[in-house]
Amino acid sequence: MTSFKDRMIGAAKLDADIYEEVEADKTAMGQAMGVVVLSSLAAGIGSIGRGGFGLDIMVTIILSLITWYVWAYITYLVGTKLLPEPQTKADHGELLRTIGFSSSPGLIRVFGIIPGLTNAVYLIASIWMLVAMIIAVRQALDYQSTLRAVGVCAIGWIIQTIILVLLFSILGPSAPPS
């Protein structure tokens, strides 16, 4: 079995075999959660380059974990119910694990702390994480088509955005911490 560090590096290198390994390893849920926490922590530290902590780091980590869980569930529903391929067989846990590891490239956001690099680092990290997520979804859902994985991610993103917009419109804007 590959170590946690090697799994993170492999996931960041977009190694499909690592995503297959994580998908199959039911004991990797804690590791996947760890990747999400480390990635959100890196984002919190990197946000200092934008003039400080926009949100408390603990709030950011909690929101990242909730978003990861919801995103994986939406992706599971879209990928297995709306757009499955004949060989598609997956459960929510497989998507939680693979999508969690697709956050590995987000660790570079820590370099956003360097003044003048924040926006570039965040843009690179976002694109890299999106590509990793597409590979994670393709592997978890046993797709032959990368384009189908792109479609699942796009549909899931739209659904999650609608949910978040509705949620924020109901709860209203919150005041930033003082």
Secondary structure, 3 states (H helix, E strand, C coil): CCCHHHHHHHHHCCCHHHHHHHHHCHHHHHHHHHHHHHHHHHHHHHHHHHCCCCCCHHHHHHHHHHHHHHHHHHHHHHHHHHCCCCCCCCCHHHHHHHHHHCCHHHHHHHHHHCCCCHHHHHHHHHHHHHHHHHHHHHHHCCCCCHHHHHHHHHHHHHHHHHHHHHHHHHHCCCCCCC
